[in-house]
């Protein structure tokens, strides 16, 4: 009887400890490269960025490994179209053709391309879509912060800088790039 009571007590304590401990959830921060394109951005991700929302369950993927390889190849091609050839209109078409508009990296590059083409309204839509998909997507916070500077919204750009600091610290390239842009005097007409 005593052994049963001890076992039951230990089981109860173990269960309470499991329930009371916070879950371990990794934070995903997709960073890389700076703006302007000459900053030599890193290679694209090997797969679509994971969703960071805990409210919705991850949809089962219908893609095979061949589709993942096709996505990576298409993403790299669009990446090169943007950063090596500066052909933003073609890159938008390539990124849309991937069929992964819900991927933060894809949405961010579409937003970046629209910004470089001067379409600030569509650029904003895509940056916000990227951040809705992954609120910790560092490169989107950087590019959207540069968008804010171009629009004259320095306070908003400072907020974006603080979000980057919270995600990857003040030593990451995205932080340094946006901080440097904010240090330049307002009204200089620089486009990033």
VENMOKA-V955544 format. One record per run of one state. SS is the DSSP state (helix for helix, strand for strand, loop for the rest). FROM is the first residue (numbers start at 0). LEN is the number of residues. If there is no record, write none. Layout:
ss=SS from=FROM len=LEN
ss=SS from=FROM len=LEN
This chain:
ss=loop from=0 len=1
ss=helix from=1 len=19
ss=loop from=20 len=16
ss=helix from=36 len=3
ss=loop from=39 len=25
ss=helix from=64 len=19
ss=loop from=83 len=4
ss=helix from=87 len=10
ss=loop from=97 len=6
ss=helix from=103 len=13
ss=loop from=116 len=3
ss=helix from=119 len=14
ss=loop from=133 len=4
ss=helix from=137 len=13
ss=loop from=150 len=3
ss=helix from=153 len=15
ss=loop from=168 len=4
ss=helix from=172 len=11
ss=loop from=183 len=9
